[in-house]
């Protein structure tokens, strides 16, 4: 019994040691870097589309809207989803990231059945692996015309 406890303590201590090959938190830029995809819209509503700290990026939910915040593809779940991914790609491009770097994807939809009918489109987005995440049916999104909203968390290995 004493040997098992000793091995467990040694294992725990070795796991708690910092990995010398990773950058320490002092070596990365810990100051948040904010990105606005549609500056006037985002300032008007009071949010940033993305925030990067070190090698982590949090991306606010993308919806199907034009540059003036008018809903687009009204009533068309698949096209709204495509529009969301197009905006998310613009944010990823800004940070020299790809959908391969996404580790969490949360999807909010006002119509889960219609979403499930077109969810296979995600196979065109995630070609190497799928991120973790949740699909959530919600009563409503910011505007009644929005049927889907997609938010991401990204981990950069760079």
C-alpha atoms as a printed R data frame, in Angstrom:
    type eleno elety resid chain resno       x      y       z
1   ATOM     1    CA   UNK     A     1   0.000  0.000   0.000
2   ATOM     2    CA   UNK     A     2   2.832  2.427   0.851
3   ATOM     3    CA   UNK     A     3   4.444  1.810  -2.554
4   ATOM     4    CA   UNK     A     4   1.206  2.672  -4.378
5   ATOM     5    CA   UNK     A     5   0.843  5.921  -2.440
6   ATOM     6    CA   UNK     A     6   4.490  6.813  -3.083
7   ATOM     7    CA   UNK     A     7   4.132  6.177  -6.833
8   ATOM     8    CA   UNK     A     8   0.946  8.272  -6.902
9   ATOM     9    CA   UNK     A     9   2.673 11.168  -5.149
10  ATOM    10    CA   UNK     A    10   5.661 11.028  -7.520
11  ATOM    11    CA   UNK     A    11   3.338 10.847 -10.541
12  ATOM    12    CA   UNK     A    12   1.280 13.790  -9.262
13  ATOM    13    CA   UNK     A    13   4.379 15.894  -8.619
14  ATOM    14    CA   UNK     A    14   5.827 15.142 -12.043
15  ATOM    15    CA   UNK     A    15   2.548 16.156 -13.722
16  ATOM    16    CA   UNK     A    16   2.515 19.416 -11.783
17  ATOM    17    CA   UNK     A    17   5.937 20.462 -13.122
18  ATOM    18    CA   UNK     A    18   5.893 23.078 -15.886
19  ATOM    19    CA   UNK     A    19   6.678 21.849 -19.366
20  ATOM    20    CA   UNK     A    20   9.995 23.468 -20.323
21  ATOM    21    CA   UNK     A    21   9.174 23.257 -24.050
22  ATOM    22    CA   UNK     A    22   6.092 25.480 -23.681
23  ATOM    23    CA   UNK     A    23   6.320 29.225 -23.441
24  ATOM    24    CA   UNK     A    24   5.789 30.476 -19.937
25  ATOM    25    CA   UNK     A    25   2.939 32.887 -19.381
26  ATOM    26    CA   UNK     A    26   5.578 35.635 -19.043
27  ATOM    27    CA   UNK     A    27   6.714 35.041 -22.636
28  ATOM    28    CA   UNK     A    28   3.346 35.530 -24.308
29  ATOM    29    CA   UNK     A    29   1.470 38.774 -24.701
30  ATOM    30    CA   UNK     A    30  -1.036 38.624 -21.875
31  ATOM    31    CA   UNK     A    31  -2.603 41.917 -22.896
32  ATOM    32    CA   UNK     A    32  -5.956 41.270 -24.575
33  ATOM    33    CA   UNK     A    33  -6.009 41.976 -28.297
34  ATOM    34    CA   UNK     A    34  -9.509 42.988 -29.377
35  ATOM    35    CA   UNK     A    35 -10.820 42.558 -32.915
36  ATOM    36    CA   UNK     A    36 -13.910 44.199 -34.376
37  ATOM    37    CA   UNK     A    37 -15.287 42.624 -37.546
38  ATOM    38    CA   UNK     A    38 -17.925 45.347 -38.017
39  ATOM    39    CA   UNK     A    39 -16.656 48.187 -35.818
40  ATOM    40    CA   UNK     A    40 -19.734 50.429 -35.988
41  ATOM    41    CA   UNK     A    41 -22.153 47.573 -35.345
42  ATOM    42    CA   UNK     A    42 -20.107 46.103 -32.518
43  ATOM    43    CA   UNK     A    43 -19.555 49.472 -30.845
44  ATOM    44    CA   UNK     A    44 -23.272 50.201 -31.170
45  ATOM    45    CA   UNK     A    45 -24.249 46.929 -29.502
46  ATOM    46    CA   UNK     A    46 -21.317 46.968 -27.063
47  ATOM    47    CA   UNK     A    47 -19.201 43.900 -27.787
48  ATOM    48    CA   UNK     A    48 -15.980 42.804 -29.472
49  ATOM    49    CA   UNK     A    49 -16.143 40.055 -32.042
50  ATOM    50    CA   UNK     A    50 -12.961 38.437 -30.756
51  ATOM    51    CA   UNK     A    51 -10.406 38.699 -27.989
52  ATOM    52    CA   UNK     A    52  -6.977 37.059 -28.097
53  ATOM    53    CA   UNK     A    53  -4.796 36.477 -25.035
54  ATOM    54    CA   UNK     A    54  -1.556 34.575 -25.611
55  ATOM    55    CA   UNK     A    55  -2.507 31.671 -27.871
56  ATOM    56    CA   UNK     A    56  -6.205 31.615 -26.960
57  ATOM    57    CA   UNK     A    57  -8.933 33.362 -28.958
58  ATOM    58    CA   UNK     A    58 -12.565 33.710 -27.898
59  ATOM    59    CA   UNK     A    59 -14.881 34.568 -30.780
60  ATOM    60    CA   UNK     A    60 -18.337 35.984 -30.139
61  ATOM    61    CA   UNK     A    61 -21.309 34.338 -31.733
62  ATOM    62    CA   UNK     A    62 -21.578 35.021 -35.458
63  ATOM    63    CA   UNK     A    63 -25.008 35.569 -36.965
64  ATOM    64    CA   UNK     A    64 -26.193 36.100 -40.528
65  ATOM    65    CA   UNK     A    65 -26.069 39.891 -40.964
66  ATOM    66    CA   UNK     A    66 -24.791 42.476 -43.385
67  ATOM    67    CA   UNK     A    67 -22.389 45.344 -42.625
68  ATOM    68    CA   UNK     A    68 -25.249 47.434 -41.190
69  ATOM    69    CA   UNK     A    69 -26.523 44.666 -38.860
70  ATOM    70    CA   UNK     A    70 -29.499 43.820 -41.064
71  ATOM    71    CA   UNK     A    71 -30.409 40.109 -40.932
72  ATOM    72    CA   UNK     A    72 -29.622 38.209 -44.140
73  ATOM    73    CA   UNK     A    73 -30.892 34.907 -45.565
74  ATOM    74    CA   UNK     A    74 -34.111 35.316 -43.575
75  ATOM    75    CA   UNK     A    75 -35.886 31.963 -43.262
76  ATOM    76    CA   UNK     A    76 -32.981 29.960 -44.761
77  ATOM    77    CA   UNK     A    77 -31.164 28.004 -42.041
78  ATOM    78    CA   UNK     A    78 -28.463 26.585 -44.310
79  ATOM    79    CA   UNK     A    79 -27.556 29.944 -45.844
80  ATOM    80    CA   UNK     A    80 -27.541 31.586 -42.404
81  ATOM    81    CA   UNK     A    81 -25.136 28.888 -41.215
82  ATOM    82    CA   UNK     A    82 -22.892 29.444 -44.263
83  ATOM    83    CA   UNK     A    83 -22.931 33.199 -43.585
84  ATOM    84    CA   UNK     A    84 -21.936 32.584 -39.957
85  ATOM    85    CA   UNK     A    85 -18.985 30.426 -41.001
86  ATOM    86    CA   UNK     A    86 -17.936 33.024 -43.607
87  ATOM    87    CA   UNK     A    87 -17.755 35.690 -40.873
88  ATOM    88    CA   UNK     A    88 -15.961 33.337 -38.503
89  ATOM    89    CA   UNK     A    89 -13.403 32.615 -41.233
90  ATOM    90    CA   UNK     A    90 -12.718 36.368 -41.526
91  ATOM    91    CA   UNK     A    91 -11.955 36.499 -37.805
92  ATOM    92    CA   UNK     A    92  -9.760 33.383 -37.987
93  ATOM    93    CA   UNK     A    93  -7.928 34.848 -40.997
94  ATOM    94    CA   UNK     A    94  -7.210 38.016 -39.000
95  ATOM    95    CA   UNK     A    95  -5.342 35.876 -36.457
96  ATOM    96    CA   UNK     A    96  -3.706 33.599 -39.086
97  ATOM    97    CA   UNK     A    97  -5.795 30.718 -37.747
98  ATOM    98    CA   UNK     A    98  -8.008 28.123 -39.423
99  ATOM    99    CA   UNK     A    99 -10.952 25.984 -38.438
100 ATOM   100    CA   UNK     A   100  -8.351 23.310 -37.618
101 ATOM   101    CA   UNK     A   101  -7.378 25.491 -34.629
102 ATOM   102    CA   UNK     A   102 -10.922 25.569 -33.219
103 ATOM   103    CA   UNK     A   103 -11.242 23.616 -29.976
104 ATOM   104    CA   UNK     A   104 -14.783 24.634 -28.931
105 ATOM   105    CA   UNK     A   105 -17.794 25.419 -31.097
106 ATOM   106    CA   UNK     A   106 -21.143 26.271 -29.528
107 ATOM   107    CA   UNK     A   107 -24.169 26.565 -31.773
108 ATOM   108    CA   UNK     A   108 -27.376 28.252 -30.681
109 ATOM   109    CA   UNK     A   109 -30.466 27.772 -32.813
110 ATOM   110    CA   UNK     A   110 -34.110 28.722 -32.644
111 ATOM   111    CA   UNK     A   111 -35.063 25.653 -34.695
112 ATOM   112    CA   UNK     A   112 -33.110 22.514 -33.799
113 ATOM   113    CA   UNK     A   113 -34.943 20.318 -36.323
114 ATOM   114    CA   UNK     A   114 -34.063 22.599 -39.234
115 ATOM   115    CA   UNK     A   115 -30.496 22.888 -37.974
116 ATOM   116    CA   UNK     A   116 -30.134 19.094 -37.797
117 ATOM   117    CA   UNK     A   117 -31.299 18.870 -41.425
118 ATOM   118    CA   UNK     A   118 -28.322 20.983 -42.562
119 ATOM   119    CA   UNK     A   119 -25.747 20.250 -39.835
120 ATOM   120    CA   UNK     A   120 -23.755 18.044 -42.217
121 ATOM   121    CA   UNK     A   121 -22.509 21.258 -43.864
122 ATOM   122    CA   UNK     A   122 -20.071 21.374 -40.933
123 ATOM   123    CA   UNK     A   123 -18.162 18.518 -42.650
124 ATOM   124    CA   UNK     A   124 -16.975 21.120 -45.176
125 ATOM   125    CA   UNK     A   125 -15.761 23.351 -42.361
126 ATOM   126    CA   UNK     A   126 -14.059 20.774 -40.136
127 ATOM   127    CA   UNK     A   127 -12.107 18.510 -42.472
128 ATOM   128    CA   UNK     A   128  -9.538 17.137 -39.995
129 ATOM   129    CA   UNK     A   129 -11.410 16.873 -36.700
130 ATOM   130    CA   UNK     A   130 -14.442 18.290 -34.936
131 ATOM   131    CA   UNK     A   131 -14.098 20.557 -31.910
132 ATOM   132    CA   UNK     A   132 -15.902 20.016 -28.639
133 ATOM   133    CA   UNK     A   133 -19.004 22.052 -28.016
134 ATOM   134    CA   UNK     A   134 -22.730 22.132 -27.603
135 ATOM   135    CA   UNK     A   135 -25.779 22.533 -29.794
136 ATOM   136    CA   UNK     A   136 -28.405 24.471 -27.907
137 ATOM   137    CA   UNK     A   137 -32.020 25.127 -28.825
138 ATOM   138    CA   UNK     A   138 -32.992 28.608 -27.653
139 ATOM   139    CA   UNK     A   139 -36.219 30.582 -27.652
140 ATOM   140    CA   UNK     A   140 -34.751 33.562 -29.483
141 ATOM   141    CA   UNK     A   141 -31.545 35.269 -30.598
142 ATOM   142    CA   UNK     A   142 -30.752 39.004 -30.824
143 ATOM   143    CA   UNK     A   143 -33.136 39.595 -33.763
144 ATOM   144    CA   UNK     A   144 -36.172 37.426 -34.531
145 ATOM   145    CA   UNK     A   145 -34.844 36.726 -38.053
146 ATOM   146    CA   UNK     A   146 -31.703 35.049 -36.723
147 ATOM   147    CA   UNK     A   147 -32.073 31.271 -36.678
148 ATOM   148    CA   UNK     A   148 -28.500 30.347 -35.744
149 ATOM   149    CA   UNK     A   149 -25.522 31.781 -33.888
150 ATOM   150    CA   UNK     A   150 -22.089 30.147 -33.734
151 ATOM   151    CA   UNK     A   151 -19.339 31.004 -31.235
152 ATOM   152    CA   UNK     A   152 -15.809 29.607 -31.180
153 ATOM   153    CA   UNK     A   153 -12.800 29.140 -28.951
154 ATOM   154    CA   UNK     A   154  -9.456 28.761 -30.662
155 ATOM   155    CA   UNK     A   155  -6.087 27.449 -29.480
156 ATOM   156    CA   UNK     A   156  -3.084 28.439 -31.566
157 ATOM   157    CA   UNK     A   157  -0.069 26.112 -31.537
158 ATOM   158    CA   UNK     A   158   2.168 28.894 -32.817
